[in-house]
Amino acid sequence: MREYCPFVVTIAAIFLSGSTLAQQTVSGPHMLGSVLSATALPNGMRIETSAGGVEQIVALRGDVLRIRVSASQKLPEDASWAVAPATRERTAAVVREDSADRVGFRTDLLHVAVRRSDLRLTVSDDGGHIIVQDAAPMRFEGSAFRILETMHANEHYFGLGDKTGPLDRRGHAYTMWNTDAYRYQECSDPLYKSIPFFMTFRAGRAAGIFLDDTWRSSFDFGKESPSYYSFGAVAGPVDYYIFLGPSPRQVVETYAWLTGKPPLPPRWMLGFQQSRYTYTPESRLMEIAQRLRSDRIPADALYLDIDFQDRNWPFTVNTKAFPDLPKALTALHQMRFHVVAITDLHIADAPGQRYAPYDSGMAGDRFLHRPDGSVYVGSVWPGPSVFPDFTQAATRAWWGTLYKPFVQMGFDGFWNDMNEPSIFNSHTGTIPLDVIHRIDEPGFRTRTATHAEIHNVYGMENSRATYDGLLKIEPDTRPFVLTRATYAGGQRYAATWTGDNSSTWNHLRMTTPMLESLGLSGFSFSGADVGGFAGTATPDLLTKWIEVAAFQPIDRDHTEKGTGDQEPWVGGAMQEDVRRSFIEQRYRLMPYLYTLAEESARTGLPMVRPLFLDYPDATQDKHPIDLDPGVGAEFLLGHDLLIAPSPYPEAPDDYTVELPSATWYDFWTGRRVAPAPPADPAPNAPPSAADGVALTARVHPTLDALPVYVRAGTILPMEPLVESTSETPRGPLTLRIYAGGNCRGSLYTDDGESFAYERGVFLRMNFSCAVTAQGIRIAISKHDGSFLPWWKELRLEVYGWKPAHNVVLEDNREASIPIERGEAFVAVTVPDSADGATVEIE
């Protein structure tokens, strides 16, 4: 059963509340007037307006525009928490294009035109396709502003981070205001993160819009009117970017170019993680670790929530519950576990109590102040607490030093929670908006700012301070930081999760579009609390959630205090066996997962993706296939794996899977997917969208099964089962080769923990195959990089093809290599040469 929220906040209310939040004098709505003059710039133009304003449009690249607008003659400070100065300073040559009614310019890919009479902007590509077209002049009201764009009937909108509801934002409105949203529901908004970026998609063509404004902002995709979408903020600079795809992948890569790519994580992050609020005392933590190993459930990480601390004070240890925590961490390391500790940003207000974080912070004047100059105190888990001013580079450096004793103690990662920030005794649920931040940051003018301006970046700067501090403590160890709140660009410092979800079937269903949206918005390394945080999962719900999460970037089982146990063995041996089998499959796929993680770090492309990202032409009319009824539960893991849970996982009903190209294989059986026979339509059912899809499959759901499909032409690397990523696999590396067109694959690996890969100590291999008249030819590239892999042999498993002559050639020479025959494959095992090889099976 779906869950609904008790209230809805309208965009009009958000817009009209802007003057209060910004603490500005309200004036009536006004426009910028007309073009008074337009001055050419080497990379764009500057427009003076008849109402005394200014607009500057410049090209950073041929496909990226930056638009800055001011209602006065002076543009606002050129500074950004999201976009680095070197990126903002990029330029592309332009050619002026003016006419009787417009001023503008063109790049090698875009045309920019501003209507002289009212400053309406139109951006089109070199083929004449309109990307953005103002539906009305930009409007201001006091310190607030709003931009309205023409909405096309077949246009769809994706992004904005971890918003709930459908993947397509069309018809909905959203607020960007980081919020502690415990037990959020399907229409709850806002949530924990503010990522004011979205993608437009129309008839297979995509573009991106990023509003770089840290104040409370809002986005309306046709809820107010079906003829336009709009975005704006209660205050702050009008500073936004428009960029061309035209493919969705290009849009995502360009957004990563603007705001940064995630760093390559330690390999253990991709392993199974077990957590709860909270594993205490020490004996309970060790019991969980020992049970995971004795039950042979692969796992890499354990978490300690706030109860491991003394009185919930960050950067302390409850020595009664953990009498010798360094010894316990050493024992866990010997069992091949990594341990993550929570470190909330609120520091206990504890004068005279020898609490080092408080004492050193007060001595350095590191905490936020009220307008009267007193230190701001708010109530959180420790009780009265003070809060670091992360807008100061020196404060972030101080914060980083607090981790040194805990790194030395043996913790492997850190979890920044409650950093929206969440305040218990505040009617707004957060720091009062008039609290003062003192910006002292390279790239910014030194000044003060109210919390109303800084709120949405506060959690990101907290995770930045943590990440940078860990790097300074251990310069050659990749930090693992998990943050709940963040802003655009926060992927440079931390992974994330979807916050305090609930143990319900509806929340399992909500997880996929939330993770897809986070991936489109820069956060490839994300997950949801497996099994749900609030409440107790039923055994079947936990099993299904573990199955799906096995194919998502972060696989962390986590629940709150007072709920039932939620470890993989809960519910009996049958449930445990199913759960174990899916976690084991995740570990066998680790070479593929780690290769995808490196791709994300290199390109910004997410690990978990909606189908339209890689297959924008999957439907006849080129609408996003993910919008077809029932398809919203499907997702891609990389380009080549498609996971298809039931759209209603609690229901026993059969369902149809839509596949975005003509040939796919069943991952579990290795057989090609046969097209599903037409299903009898339900009475009064509308025509099926699947009529224009290349391939469908009919699925009967069972508790122990999850449909997973492999693109024909995939070469999928897999490894022997291990119980931890710290364990060296034994045996050959397996390459599963699924015969088909565009047959290719790749593999990336390194030591999984250091930055030696930046010095060339990595291994990259590429693979391809082709079916010929003689047989199948498999090309294995030479090793790129100096890292020595754990394997000596390659097991080549070929699906969807059978040899006629049982002959194997290696580098064009016949070799006495036996051919193994399985039910759906043939396989040969060959030595792996650093020089590469060609293997033919005939």
C-alpha positions in Angstrom: 0.0 0.0 0.0 1.3 3.4 -0.9 2.0 6.0 1.9 1.1 9.6 1.5 2.2 12.9 3.1 -0.3 15.0 5.1 0.6 18.3 3.4 2.0 20.0 0.3 4.1 23.2 0.1 3.4 25.2 -3.0 5.9 27.0 -5.1 4.0 30.2 -4.7 4.4 30.0 -0.9 8.1 29.3 -1.2 8.6 32.2 -3.6 6.7 34.7 -1.4 8.5 33.6 1.7 11.8 34.6 0.1 12.1 38.1 1.7 11.7 36.7 5.2 14.4 34.1 4.7 16.8 36.6 3.1 15.9 39.3 5.7 15.5 41.8 2.9 12.9 44.6 2.4 10.0 43.3 0.2 9.3 45.3 -2.9 6.8 44.5 -5.7 7.6 42.2 -8.6 9.7 43.8 -11.2 11.5 42.9 -14.4 14.8 44.0 -16.0 13.2 45.9 -18.8 14.7 45.8 -22.3 18.2 45.7 -23.9 19.8 49.1 -23.4 23.2 48.1 -24.8 25.0 44.8 -25.6 28.8 44.7 -25.3 30.7 41.9 -27.0 33.1 39.8 -24.9 35.7 37.4 -26.2 33.5 34.5 -24.9 30.0 36.1 -24.9 28.3 39.4 -24.2 27.3 41.8 -21.4 23.9 43.4 -21.6 22.9 46.6 -19.8 19.1 46.8 -19.2 16.7 49.7 -19.3 15.7 49.1 -15.7 19.3 49.4 -14.5 20.3 45.8 -14.4 23.0 43.7 -16.1 23.1 40.3 -17.7 26.3 38.5 -18.7 26.2 35.4 -20.8 29.5 33.6 -21.5 30.6 30.3 -23.0 33.0 28.2 -20.9 33.1 25.6 -23.6 31.3 25.4 -27.0 28.5 23.4 -25.2 28.5 25.1 -21.8 27.0 28.6 -21.1 27.1 30.5 -17.8 24.4 33.2 -17.2 24.7 35.8 -14.4 22.1 38.5 -13.8 21.8 41.4 -11.4 19.0 43.8 -10.9 21.7 46.4 -10.3 24.6 47.6 -12.4 27.0 45.3 -10.5 27.2 41.6 -10.9 27.5 39.7 -7.7 30.7 38.2 -6.4 32.1 35.6 -8.7 32.5 32.8 -6.2 31.1 29.3 -5.8 31.1 26.4 -3.4 30.3 24.0 -6.2 32.3 25.1 -9.3 36.1 25.5 -9.0 37.6 28.9 -10.2 39.6 27.1 -12.9 36.4 25.8 -14.4 34.5 29.1 -14.1 37.4 30.9 -15.8 37.3 28.6 -18.9 36.5 30.4 -22.2 35.4 29.5 -25.6 35.5 31.7 -28.7 32.2 33.1 -29.9 30.9 34.9 -33.0 28.4 37.8 -32.6 24.9 37.2 -34.0 22.6 40.2 -33.8 19.4 41.0 -35.6 16.8 43.7 -35.6 15.0 42.2 -32.6 17.7 40.1 -30.9 21.2 40.3 -29.7 23.3 37.2 -29.4 26.3 35.0 -30.4 27.2 31.5 -31.4 29.8 29.0 -30.4 30.7 25.9 -32.5 27.7 24.1 -30.9 25.2 26.6 -29.6 23.3 29.7 -30.6 22.4 32.3 -28.0 19.7 34.9 -28.7 18.2 37.5 -26.3 15.1 39.4 -27.3 15.7 43.2 -27.3 12.3 44.1 -26.0 12.1 42.0 -22.8 15.4 40.0 -22.5 13.9 36.6 -23.1 16.6 34.1 -23.7 16.6 31.3 -26.3 19.4 28.8 -26.6 19.5 26.3 -29.5 21.9 23.9 -30.9 23.6 24.0 -34.3 20.8 21.9 -35.7 18.1 24.4 -34.7 16.8 22.4 -31.8 15.7 24.7 -29.0 17.3 23.7 -25.7 16.0 26.5 -23.4 13.5 29.2 -24.2 12.3 31.7 -21.7 8.5 31.6 -21.3 8.5 35.0 -19.7 11.0 37.7 -18.6 12.9 36.9 -15.5 11.2 38.4 -12.5 12.4 39.7 -9.1 10.5 40.3 -5.9 12.7 41.8 -3.2 15.7 39.6 -3.0 14.0 36.6 -4.6 14.0 35.8 -8.3 12.3 33.4 -10.7 13.1 32.1 -14.2 10.4 30.6 -16.3 11.1 28.3 -19.3 8.8 27.0 -22.0 7.7 23.4 -21.3 7.2 21.1 -24.3 4.5 18.5 -24.2 7.0 15.7 -24.7 9.7 17.0 -22.4 10.8 15.3 -19.2 13.0 16.3 -16.3 15.4 14.3 -14.2 17.8 15.1 -11.3 17.7 17.2 -8.1 19.3 14.5 -6.0 17.5 12.2 -3.6 14.0 13.5 -4.0 11.1 11.0 -3.5 8.4 10.2 -5.9 8.8 9.3 -9.6 12.0 9.6 -11.5 10.5 12.1 -13.9 10.0 15.4 -12.1 7.4 16.6 -14.6 4.2 17.7 -12.9 5.8 18.1 -9.5 7.4 20.9 -7.5 10.4 20.7 -5.2 12.3 22.7 -2.5 16.0 22.8 -1.9 16.5 23.1 1.8 18.6 20.4 3.7 16.2 18.8 6.2 16.3 16.1 8.7 13.4 14.1 7.3 13.1 11.1 9.7 10.5 8.6 8.4 10.0 10.6 5.2 7.3 9.3 2.8 6.6 9.2 -0.9 5.8 12.9 -1.3 8.0 14.3 1.5 10.0 17.4 0.5 12.5 18.7 1.1 14.9 16.0 2.2 18.6 15.9 3.2 20.4 17.3 0.2 20.2 20.3 -2.1 21.5 19.6 -5.6 19.9 22.2 -7.8 20.7 20.5 -11.1 18.4 18.8 -13.5 18.4 17.3 -17.0 15.8 18.0 -19.7 15.0 15.2 -22.1 12.9 15.5 -25.2 12.7 13.0 -28.1 16.1 11.5 -27.3 17.9 14.8 -26.9 19.1 16.0 -23.5 20.5 19.2 -21.9 21.4 20.3 -18.4 20.6 23.3 -16.1 22.4 24.0 -12.9 21.4 26.8 -10.6 24.4 27.6 -8.4 22.6 29.2 -5.5 23.0 28.1 -1.9 19.9 29.9 -0.6 16.6 28.1 -0.3 15.6 27.5 -3.9 12.6 25.8 -5.6 11.8 24.1 -8.9 8.4 23.7 -10.5 8.1 21.4 -13.5 4.6 22.2 -14.6 2.8 21.9 -11.3 1.8 25.5 -11.4 1.1 25.5 -15.1 1.5 22.9 -17.9 3.0 25.5 -20.2 6.2 26.3 -18.4 8.7 25.1 -15.8 10.4 27.5 -13.5 13.2 27.7 -10.9 14.5 30.4 -8.5 15.6 31.2 -5.0 14.7 33.4 -2.1 18.0 35.3 -2.5 21.5 35.0 -3.7 23.1 35.5 -7.1 21.3 34.7 -10.3 24.1 32.4 -11.5 23.1 29.4 -13.6 24.6 27.1 -16.3 23.0 25.7 -19.5 24.7 22.9 -21.3 24.1 20.7 -24.3 24.2 16.9 -24.4 22.8 16.0 -26.8 23.0 12.5 -25.2 22.1 12.0 -21.5 25.5 10.6 -20.8 27.1 13.8 -22.1 24.9 15.9 -19.8 26.0 13.9 -16.8 29.7 14.0 -17.8 29.5 17.8 -18.3 27.8 18.3 -14.9 30.8 16.3 -13.4 33.1 18.6 -15.3 31.5 21.6 -13.7 31.1 20.4 -10.1 33.8 17.7 -9.9 34.0 13.9 -10.0 34.0 11.6 -7.0 37.3 10.3 -5.9 38.0 6.6 -6.4 36.9 4.9 -3.2 38.6 2.2 -1.3 37.6 -1.2 -2.7 36.1 -2.3 0.6 33.4 0.3 0.3 31.8 -1.9 -2.4 31.6 -4.9 0.0 28.7 -5.8 2.2 28.4 -3.5 5.2 26.6 -4.3 8.5 25.4 -1.6 10.8 22.7 -0.6 13.3 22.0 2.1 15.9 23.8 0.7 17.7 26.2 -2.2 18.3 27.1 -1.8 21.9 28.7 -3.0 24.1 31.9 -4.3 22.6 30.8 -7.9 23.1 27.8 -7.3 20.8 30.0 -5.9 18.0 32.4 -8.8 18.2 29.4 -11.2 18.2 28.1 -9.7 15.0 31.6 -10.0 13.4 32.0 -13.6 14.5 28.6 -14.6 13.2 29.2 -13.1 9.8 32.4 -15.1 9.5 31.0 -18.3 11.0 28.0 -18.2 8.7 30.3 -17.5 5.8 28.5 -14.3 4.8 30.9 -12.1 2.9 31.2 -8.7 4.5 33.7 -5.9 4.6 32.6 -3.2 7.1 31.0 -2.8 10.5 29.6 0.6 11.8 29.6 2.1 15.2 26.7 4.6 15.8 26.7 7.3 18.6 26.4 5.0 21.6 30.1 4.0 21.3 30.8 7.5 22.5 30.8 8.9 26.0 27.5 10.7 26.5 27.1 11.0 22.8 29.9 13.5 22.6 31.7 13.3 19.3 35.3 12.2 19.3 35.1 10.4 22.6 34.8 6.7 23.6 32.5 5.1 26.1 35.1 3.1 28.0 32.5 1.2 30.0 31.0 -0.3 26.9 34.3 -0.4 25.0 37.0 -0.9 27.6 39.8 -1.5 25.0 38.5 -0.2 21.6 41.9 -0.2 19.9 42.3 -3.9 20.8 38.8 -4.7 19.5 39.6 -2.8 16.2 42.8 -4.8 15.8 40.9 -8.1 16.3 38.3 -7.0 13.7 41.1 -6.1 11.2 42.5 -9.6 11.7 39.1 -10.9 10.8 39.3 -8.7 7.6 36.7 -6.1 8.7 36.9 -2.4 8.3 35.2 -0.3 10.9 33.4 3.0 10.3 32.7 5.4 13.2 30.0 8.1 13.3 31.3 11.7 14.0 28.4 14.1 14.1 29.4 17.8 13.8 27.7 19.1 17.0 30.3 19.5 19.7 29.1 19.2 23.3 28.9 22.6 25.0 31.2 21.5 27.9 33.3 24.3 29.4 35.7 23.2 32.1 35.2 19.5 31.5 38.4 18.8 29.6 36.6 18.0 26.4 39.3 18.6 23.8 37.2 19.3 20.8 35.3 22.0 22.7 38.3 23.5 24.4 40.4 23.7 21.2 37.5 25.0 19.2 36.8 27.7 21.7 40.4 28.7 21.9 40.5 29.0 18.1 37.1 30.8 17.9 35.9 28.0 15.6 32.2 28.0 16.4 29.2 29.8 15.0 28.0 33.0 16.6 24.6 34.7 17.1 24.2 38.3 15.8 25.0 39.6 19.2 28.4 38.0 19.1 27.7 35.1 21.6 28.4 31.5 20.6 25.3 29.8 19.2 24.2 26.8 21.4 21.6 24.3 20.1 20.4 21.0 21.5 21.3 17.7 19.7 22.4 14.3 20.9 24.9 15.5 23.5 22.4 18.1 24.8 23.6 21.7 24.5 26.0 21.8 21.6 28.1 24.3 19.6 28.7 24.1 15.9 31.9 24.6 13.8 31.9 27.4 11.2 33.0 25.3 8.2 33.0 28.3 5.9 36.4 29.1 7.3 39.3 27.2 5.8 41.1 27.3 9.2 38.1 25.8 10.9 38.0 22.9 8.5 41.7 22.3 9.1 41.0 22.3 12.8 38.2 19.8 12.4 40.4 17.5 10.4 42.9 17.3 13.3 40.2 15.8 15.5 40.3 12.6 13.6 44.0 11.8 14.2 43.5 9.8 17.5 40.7 7.8 15.9 42.7 7.0 12.8 45.5 5.9 15.0 43.1 3.9 17.1 42.2 1.9 13.9 39.0 3.3 12.4 38.9 3.0 8.6 36.1 5.4 7.7 33.9 8.1 9.2 30.2 8.9 9.0 29.1 12.5 9.1 25.4 12.4 10.2 23.0 15.0 11.4 24.7 17.6 9.3 21.8 19.3 7.6 22.3 20.5 10.4 19.6 19.0 12.6 18.7 20.8 15.8 16.2 19.5 18.4 15.1 22.6 20.2 14.5 24.8 17.1 11.1 25.5 15.6 12.7 25.3 12.2 14.5 22.0 13.0 17.8 23.6 12.2 20.2 26.5 13.2 18.3 29.8 13.3 18.6 31.7 10.0 20.2 34.8 11.5 23.2 32.9 13.0 26.4 34.3 11.6 29.1 32.5 9.5 32.4 34.2 8.8 33.5 33.3 5.3 37.3 33.2 5.1 37.9 30.9 2.2 40.2 31.1 -0.9 38.1 32.2 -3.9 35.6 34.2 -1.7 35.5 37.7 -0.5 36.1 37.7 3.3 32.7 38.6 4.8 30.0 37.4 7.1 26.9 35.5 5.9 23.7 34.4 7.7 22.8 30.8 8.0 20.0 31.3 5.5 22.8 31.6 2.9 25.1 28.8 4.1 22.6 26.2 5.4 22.5 24.2 2.2 26.3 23.9 1.9 27.0 23.4 5.6 26.8 19.5 5.4 29.0 19.5 2.3 31.7 21.7 4.0 31.5 19.3 7.0 32.3 16.3 4.8 35.0 18.4 3.0 36.7 19.1 6.3 36.5 15.4 7.2 37.9 14.2 3.8 40.7 16.8 3.7 41.6 16.1 7.3 41.9 12.3 6.7 44.0 13.0 3.7 46.4 15.1 5.7 46.6 12.4 8.4 47.2 9.5 6.0 48.2 11.0 2.6 48.4 7.7 0.8 45.2 6.2 2.1 41.9 6.9 0.3 39.4 8.3 2.8 36.0 6.9 3.2 33.5 9.6 4.3 29.7 9.0 4.3 27.6 12.1 4.6 23.8 12.6 5.0 23.6 16.3 3.9 25.4 17.9 1.0 25.2 20.3 -1.9 26.1 20.2 -5.6 29.8 19.2 -5.8 29.7 17.3 -2.5 30.6 14.2 -4.4 34.2 15.4 -4.4 34.4 14.6 -0.7 31.9 11.9 0.4 29.6 9.1 -0.5 26.0 9.3 0.7 22.8 7.5 1.5 19.1 8.3 1.3 18.7 8.9 5.1 16.2 7.7 7.6 14.0 5.5 5.4 11.4 3.1 6.8 11.1 -0.7 6.8 8.2 -0.9 4.4 7.7 -2.3 0.9 7.0 1.2 -0.3 10.4 2.4 0.8 12.1 -0.5 -1.0 10.2 0.5 -4.1 11.2 4.2 -3.6 14.9 3.3 -3.3 15.6 2.8 -7.0 14.5 6.2 -8.4 16.2 7.9 -5.5 19.5 6.2 -6.2 19.1 6.8 -9.9 18.5 10.5 -9.3 21.5 10.8 -7.0 23.6 9.1 -9.7 22.4 11.6 -12.3 23.2 14.4 -9.9 26.9 13.5 -9.3 26.6 11.0 -6.4 27.5 7.7 -8.0 28.5 6.2 -4.6 25.2 6.1 -2.8 22.9 3.6 -1.1 19.9 3.2 1.1 19.6 1.7 4.5 19.0 -2.0 3.5 15.9 -3.3 5.2 14.9 0.2 6.2 16.0 2.3 9.2 12.7 3.1 11.0 10.8 0.1 12.1 11.4 -3.7 11.9 11.6 -5.4 8.5 9.6 -8.5 8.0 11.8 -11.5 6.9 10.5 -11.4 3.3 11.1 -7.6 3.1 14.6 -7.9 4.3 15.4 -10.7 1.9 14.1 -8.8 -1.1 15.9 -5.7 0.0 19.2 -7.6 0.3 18.7 -9.1 -3.1 18.2 -5.7 -4.8 20.9 -3.9 -2.8 23.4 -6.6 -3.9 23.4 -4.7 -7.3 23.7 -1.1 -5.9 26.8 0.9 -5.1 26.7 0.9 -1.3 25.2 -2.2 0.3 24.7 -1.3 4.0 22.2 -3.1 6.2 21.2 -0.5 8.9 18.4 0.0 11.4 17.5 2.2 14.4 17.6 1.6 18.1 14.6 -0.3 19.5 13.8 -2.2 16.3 14.2 -5.9 15.7 17.4 -7.5 14.6 18.2 -7.0 10.9 21.3 -9.1 10.2 21.3 -11.5 7.3 20.5 -14.5 9.5 17.4 -13.1 11.0 14.3 -15.1 10.1 15.8 -18.5 9.8 18.1 -20.7 7.7 16.0 -20.5 4.5 16.0 -16.7 4.5 19.7 -16.5 5.4 20.6 -18.9 2.6 18.9 -16.7 0.0 20.4 -13.5 1.4 23.9 -15.1 1.5 23.6 -16.2 -2.1 23.0 -12.7 -3.3 25.7 -11.2 -1.2 28.1 -13.9 -2.6 27.0 -12.9 -6.1 28.0 -9.3 -5.4 31.5 -10.4 -4.4 31.8 -12.5 -7.5 31.0 -9.4 -9.5 33.6 -7.3 -7.6 35.9 -6.9 -10.7 32.9 -5.4 -12.6 31.8 -3.2 -9.6 35.3 -1.9 -9.1 35.7 -1.2 -12.8 32.4 0.8 -12.7 33.7 2.7 -9.6 36.8 3.7 -11.5 34.7 4.8 -14.5 32.6 7.0 -12.1 35.8 8.6 -10.7 37.2 9.2 -14.2 34.0 10.4 -16.0 31.3 11.1 -13.5 29.0 8.5 -15.0 27.0 6.8 -12.2 27.2 3.1 -11.3 23.4 2.7 -11.0 21.6 4.3 -13.9 18.1 4.7 -15.4 17.7 2.9 -18.7 17.4 6.0 -20.8 20.9 7.2 -19.8 22.6 4.5 -21.9 19.6 3.7 -24.2 18.0 7.0 -25.1 16.5 5.6 -28.3 15.0 2.5 -26.7 11.4 3.4 -27.7 10.0 4.2 -31.1 9.1 7.8 -30.2 12.3 8.2 -28.1 10.5 8.8 -24.8 12.5 7.6 -21.8 11.7 3.9 -21.5 11.9 4.2 -17.7 8.6 6.1 -17.8 6.6 3.1 -19.2 4.2 1.5 -16.7 6.0 -0.9 -14.4 9.5 -0.1 -15.7 10.4 2.4 -12.9 11.7 -0.5 -10.8 14.3 -1.5 -13.4 17.8 -0.1 -13.3 21.1 -0.5 -15.0 24.3 -1.4 -13.1 26.8 0.1 -15.5 26.0 -0.3 -19.2 25.7 -4.0 -19.3 23.6 -5.3 -16.4 19.9 -4.7 -16.1 18.2 -5.5 -12.8 14.4 -5.9 -12.9 12.7 -6.2 -9.5 8.9 -6.4 -9.4 7.4 -2.9 -9.5 5.3 -4.0 -6.5 7.7 -6.4 -4.7 5.2 -7.3 -2.0 2.7 -8.6 -4.6 2.7 -12.1 -6.1 1.5 -10.9 -9.5 3.4 -11.6 -12.7 4.9 -8.6 -14.4 6.5 -7.6 -17.7 10.2 -6.5 -18.0 11.0 -4.2 -20.9 14.6 -4.5 -22.2 16.0 -1.5 -24.1 17.6 -3.3 -27.0 16.9 -6.4 -29.0 19.1 -9.2 -27.5 19.7 -9.9 -23.8 20.8 -12.9 -21.7 19.5 -14.2 -18.4 22.4 -13.6 -16.0 21.5 -16.7 -13.9 21.0 -19.2 -16.6 23.1 -17.8 -19.4 20.3 -18.3 -22.0 19.1 -15.7 -24.4 15.9 -14.0 -23.4 13.0 -15.2 -25.5 10.4 -12.5 -26.3 7.4 -12.7 -24.1 4.1 -13.7 -25.7 1.5 -10.9 -25.7 -0.2 -10.7 -22.4 -4.0 -10.5 -22.2 -4.8 -6.8 -21.4 -6.7 -6.0 -18.3 -10.3 -4.8 -18.9 -10.3 -1.1 -19.9 -6.5 -1.0 -19.9 -4.8 1.6 -22.1 -2.5 0.5 -25.0 0.8 -0.8 -23.8 3.9 1.3 -24.1 5.8 -1.9 -24.6 4.4 -2.1 -28.1 7.3 0.1 -29.2 10.0 -1.7 -27.2 12.6 -4.1 -28.8 12.2 -6.9 -26.3 10.1 -7.9 -23.3 10.1 -10.7 -20.8 7.4 -12.0 -18.6 8.4 -12.8 -15.0 6.7 -14.7 -12.2 8.1 -13.4 -8.9 9.4 -15.7 -6.2 11.1 -14.8 -2.9 14.5 -16.4 -3.8 14.8 -14.9 -7.3 15.6 -11.5 -8.8 15.7 -11.1 -12.6 19.0 -9.8 -13.9 19.9 -9.5 -17.6 23.1 -9.0 -19.5 23.4 -7.1 -22.7 24.3 -9.2 -25.7 27.9 -8.2 -26.6 29.0 -7.9 -23.0 32.3 -9.2 -21.7 31.8 -9.4 -17.9 34.7 -9.9 -15.5 34.1 -12.0 -12.4 36.2 -13.6 -9.7 36.2 -16.6 -7.3 34.2 -16.1 -4.1 35.9 -14.4 -1.1 34.6 -13.4 2.2 36.2 -10.0 2.1 37.8 -7.7 -0.5 41.0 -8.0 1.7 41.1 -11.7 0.8 43.0 -12.7 -2.3 40.8 -14.8 -4.7 42.1 -18.2 -5.8 41.8 -19.3 -9.3 41.4 -17.7 -12.7 39.7 -14.4 -13.5 36.5 -15.3 -15.4 35.4 -13.4 -18.5 31.8 -14.1 -19.3 31.4 -13.4 -23.0 27.8 -13.0 -24.2 27.9 -13.3 -28.0 26.4 -10.3 -29.8 27.1 -7.1 -31.6 29.4 -4.4 -30.2 31.1 -7.1 -28.1 33.4 -5.5 -25.6 34.3 -5.2 -22.0 37.0 -3.8 -19.7 38.6 -4.3 -16.4 40.3 -1.9 -14.0 42.0 -2.9 -10.8 44.7 -1.6 -8.3 45.6 -2.2 -4.7 42.2 -0.9 -3.6 43.4 1.4 -0.9 46.2 3.8 -1.8 46.9 6.5 -4.3 49.6 4.5 -6.1 47.3 4.3 -9.1 47.9 8.0 -9.7 51.6 7.0 -10.1 50.8 4.3 -12.7 50.4 1.4 -10.3 47.1 0.1 -11.7 46.0 -2.5 -14.3 43.6 -1.7 -17.1 42.6 -4.3 -19.7 40.1 -4.1 -22.6 38.4 -7.1 -24.3 36.5 -7.5 -27.5 35.0 -10.4 -29.4 33.6 -11.1 -32.9 31.7 -14.1 -34.3 33.2 -15.0 -37.7 32.5 -17.7 -40.2 35.2 -19.8 -38.6 34.2 -19.3 -34.9 34.5 -16.7 -32.2 37.6 -14.5 -31.9 38.3 -13.0 -28.5 40.9 -10.2 -28.2 42.6 -9.5 -24.9 44.6 -6.3 -24.7 48.0 -5.9 -23.2 48.2 -4.9 -19.6 48.1 -1.1 -19.2 49.8 0.0 -15.9 52.3 -1.7 -13.6 50.0 -3.3 -11.1 50.4 -7.1 -10.8 47.1 -8.9 -10.6 46.2 -11.8 -8.4 45.3 -14.1 -11.3 47.6 -16.0 -13.6 44.9 -17.4 -15.9 41.7 -16.3 -17.7 38.7 -18.5 -17.9 36.7 -17.5 -21.1 33.1 -18.5 -20.8 31.2 -18.0 -24.0 27.4 -17.8 -24.0 25.0 -17.9 -26.9 27.4 -19.6 -29.3 28.8 -23.1 -29.8 31.9 -24.3 -31.6 31.7 -26.5 -34.7 35.1 -28.1 -34.7 36.3 -28.0 -31.0 39.5 -26.3 -32.0 41.3 -23.5 -30.0 43.8 -21.2 -31.4 46.0 -18.9 -29.4 47.6 -16.0 -31.3 46.7 -17.8 -34.5 48.4 -21.0 -33.4 46.4 -24.2 -32.6 46.7 -24.9 -28.9 46.0 -28.1 -27.0 43.5 -26.4 -24.7 40.4 -28.4 -23.7 36.9 -27.0 -24.2 34.6 -27.3 -21.3 30.9 -27.5 -22.2 28.2 -26.3 -19.8 24.5 -26.2 -20.3 24.5 -22.7 -21.8 28.2 -22.0 -22.4 31.5 -23.3 -23.6 34.7 -22.3 -21.7 38.5 -22.4 -22.2 41.2 -21.4 -19.7 44.3 -19.7 -21.0 47.3 -18.0 -19.4 47.0 -14.3 -19.0 49.9 -12.6 -20.7 50.9 -9.0 -19.9 51.4 -8.6 -23.7 47.8 -9.5 -24.5 46.5 -12.3 -26.6 44.0 -13.4 -29.2 42.0 -16.6 -28.6 39.8 -18.2 -31.2 37.4 -21.1 -30.7 36.2 -22.9 -33.8 
